[in-house]
Amino acid sequence: MRSEIEHMKELFGFLPITEYQLDIIKDIIKIVEWHPATHYLVLDLGCGSGRLLNLLANEIPNILAVGLDLYTPPINMRKTKVLNFVVADTLHPPFRENIFDLVIMVNFLHHLVGKTGSKSKRNIEDLLCFTQRLIKGGGILFLDEMAISHKAGRSLLFWLSRLIATLRIYVVFLGIHGQVVFFMTSNELKESILDTGLKIIKIKSLPSKQKFLFRMFFPNGYHFQVRTVAKKF
Ligand SMILES: C[S@@+](CC[C@H](N)C(=O)[O-])C[C@H]1O[C@@H](n2cnc3c(N)ncnc32)[C@H](O)[C@@H]1O
């Protein structure tokens, strides 16, 4: 049987670049005030293969890009001059405070699961607090995360995904990826960001990109992407 790490690499290490990632990059470029003479320190938490930072670095020559993930990406993904990979648990980030101009998090918070739903929610809130401290004054948090409309179904989804993960069922093309997931509602996400002291300067909802099986249980309108830009003043 394949190891958990091999499975994770297959799942996240080779995520393709789609229109959605290009749209994210367009939005980031609009938001951040880049100056050619200054270097920007950018951190992508839960960066997977680092595809977003690589795209961003192609657009903005003066970024210093740091990607953090639990797993080392596949070797071919690491062969890039723009990216510094840190393998760590984001709940214990090995960085000094007040240093990053921009922190990106894309579809990653729902992986910060704990033993129960409420522990998972606390993990996400804690992470947002740590992140606020990593960002320097005037810096930006860019969050693009899947959210759920009602709290009722998410417990079902949390426990169902736990069962699937315990049984190690992987049918990736059907959206059964063996990962435990916990989703916040868009209001909870917003409140948790505001609780950190960051100021939200932009927020929008976008249709979800989830796969077939997930959509069968949780139809469109029930889950969606929330894109939030928050600033540290
Ligand atoms: C759905 S992938 C998103 C990857 C990337 N943000 C992107 O959009 O290409 C979620 C990533 O979060 C990482 N991850 C999950 N829990 C983590 C943790 N506690 N610390 C660091 N990374 C974590 C996973 O290994 C995975 O690469």
The ligand as an SDF file (V2000), in Angstrom:
LIG
                    3D

 27 29  0  0  0  0  0  0  0  0999 V2000
   -5.5300   21.6530   -1.5200 C   0  0  0  0  0  0  0  0  0  0  0  0
   -3.7990   21.8100   -1.2910 S   0  0  0  0  0  0  0  0  0  0  0  0
   -3.5840   23.4750   -1.8630 C   0  0  0  0  0  0  0  0  0  0  0  0
   -2.1870   23.7340   -2.3820 C   0  0  0  0  0  0  0  0  0  0  0  0
   -1.8910   25.1550   -2.8480 C   0  0  0  0  0  0  0  0  0  0  0  0
   -2.3460   26.1500   -1.8980 N   0  0  0  0  0  0  0  0  0  0  0  0
   -2.4640   25.4010   -4.2190 C   0  0  0  0  0  0  0  0  0  0  0  0
   -3.5290   26.0470   -4.3280 O   0  0  0  0  0  0  0  0  0  0  0  0
   -1.8500   24.9550   -5.1940 O   0  0  0  0  0  0  0  0  0  0  0  0
   -3.6040   21.9630    0.4740 C   0  0  0  0  0  0  0  0  0  0  0  0
   -2.1510   21.9300    0.9450 C   0  0  0  0  0  0  0  0  0  0  0  0
   -2.0940   22.1990    2.3440 O   0  0  0  0  0  0  0  0  0  0  0  0
   -1.0690   21.3900    2.9150 C   0  0  0  0  0  0  0  0  0  0  0  0
   -1.2740   21.2740    4.3680 N   0  0  0  0  0  0  0  0  0  0  0  0
   -2.3040   20.6640    5.0100 C   0  0  0  0  0  0  0  0  0  0  0  0
   -2.1500   20.7750    6.3520 N   0  0  0  0  0  0  0  0  0  0  0  0
   -1.0070   21.4680    6.5540 C   0  0  0  0  0  0  0  0  0  0  0  0
   -0.2930   21.9060    7.7180 C   0  0  0  0  0  0  0  0  0  0  0  0
   -0.7400   21.6500    8.9620 N   0  0  0  0  0  0  0  0  0  0  0  0
    0.8660   22.6020    7.5680 N   0  0  0  0  0  0  0  0  0  0  0  0
    1.3330   22.8650    6.3170 C   0  0  0  0  0  0  0  0  0  0  0  0
    0.7030   22.4830    5.1730 N   0  0  0  0  0  0  0  0  0  0  0  0
   -0.4430   21.7940    5.2870 C   0  0  0  0  0  0  0  0  0  0  0  0
   -1.1870   20.0710    2.1580 C   0  0  0  0  0  0  0  0  0  0  0  0
   -0.0060   19.2980    2.2570 O   0  0  0  0  0  0  0  0  0  0  0  0
   -1.4910   20.5740    0.7340 C   0  0  0  0  0  0  0  0  0  0  0  0
   -0.3090   20.7210   -0.0170 O   0  0  0  0  0  0  0  0  0  0  0  0
  1  2  1  0
  2  3  1  0
  2 10  1  0
  3  4  1  0
  4  5  1  0
  5  6  1  0
  5  7  1  0
  7  8  2  0
  7  9  1  0
 10 11  1  0
 11 12  1  0
 11 26  1  0
 12 13  1  0
 13 14  1  0
 13 24  1  0
 14 15  1  0
 14 23  1  0
 15 16  2  0
 16 17  1  0
 17 18  1  0
 17 23  2  0
 18 19  1  0
 18 20  2  0
 20 21  1  0
 21 22  2  0
 22 23  1  0
 24 25  1  0
 24 26  1  0
 26 27  1  0
M  CHG  2   2   1   9  -1
M  END
$$$$
